[in-house]
Amino acid sequence: MSKMSAAARKVGEFLKRNVFLILIVLCLACVATIIALAVTGDFNPDPGAAVVNPDPAPGGETQPPEEDDDDVINPEPTAPELSFALPVNGMVSKEYSDSVLAWNSTLGQYQVHLGVDFTGDDLSVFAAERGTVTETGTDILEGNYVIVDHGDGYVSRYYSLADELEVAKGDTVEKGQLIGTMSASRGSESLDGNHLHFEMSKDGVDIDPLSVIVLEEK
């Protein structure tokens, strides 16, 4: 037998006797290789997928994503608080009454009085608060009138004005702006002389104007 044949036979016998040991060594080598790749970050379970690493910001820190302007919620602007002022430089001649009947000398009868009447030497009538003129006109019972919407459900109505109004429908008026003058044009109260019949409502319901306006001279 040649020396090459004898060496091959010995190698074969060695492999047969130590086949399990060799398999264990190979498995341990594979596990060690996988662990090493995972620790170094070079392990990629999908060979065809590209590895994307974030670009570090100066100093080695990763920058957070920029906020989209559409994601920023801006607070809603708040409407200015309403504060109603006396619409005339005068005094109250007849108060609001929605339950107790008041005597109406012009009509000669008792009835509710859903407004406040003002009189005075100064006949000027002013807007009680900022708002938009929604209507002006003339009515045989109400006289010449101006209606102003103040927002937040509040509406003020100025009756028994003189013919020459200082505002028109669609105008924006400021608090204290002159809108007309008192007169006796309100047919249902004509015997009361020059006065302002002033009404207010909140959400379509009549309210006592004196409960929301501040009684002070302009």
Order of alpha helices (4+ residues) and beta strands (2+ residues): alpha-alpha-beta-beta-beta-beta-beta-beta-beta-beta-beta-beta-beta-beta-beta-beta
